[in-house]
Amino acid sequence: MKKHRCTVCDWIYDPAVGDPQAEIAPGTPFEELPEDWRCPLCGVGVEMFEEEAE
């Protein structure tokens, strides 16, 4: 599973970790995040994230 970076604040969503603050379980791919999920640092939506190069 690939990591995704917020283009506003550079926070990285790592599917191996998930987002404990938002109750997103480890192992959740970015593509399966709820539509209303927000970056925990700056609050932007999933549309402001881009896939990280490996």
ChimeraX attribute file (.defattr): number of C-alpha atoms within 10 A of each C-alpha:
attribute: neighborCount
match mode: 1-to-1
recipient: residues
	/A:1	11
	/A:2	14
	/A:3	17
	/A:4	22
	/A:5	19
	/A:6	22
	/A:7	13
	/A:8	13
	/A:9	14
	/A:10	14
	/A:11	15
	/A:12	17
	/A:13	22
	/A:14	18
	/A:15	20
	/A:16	14
	/A:17	12
	/A:18	18
	/A:19	18
	/A:20	10
	/A:21	8
	/A:22	11
	/A:23	8
	/A:24	17
	/A:25	14
	/A:26	13
	/A:27	12
	/A:28	16
	/A:29	18
	/A:30	18
	/A:31	12
	/A:32	8
	/A:33	15
	/A:34	11
	/A:35	10
	/A:36	8
	/A:37	14
	/A:38	16
	/A:39	21
	/A:40	14
	/A:41	12
	/A:42	12
	/A:43	12
	/A:44	17
	/A:45	15
	/A:46	19
	/A:47	10
	/A:48	14
	/A:49	21
	/A:50	15
	/A:51	13
	/A:52	12
	/A:53	8
	/A:54	5
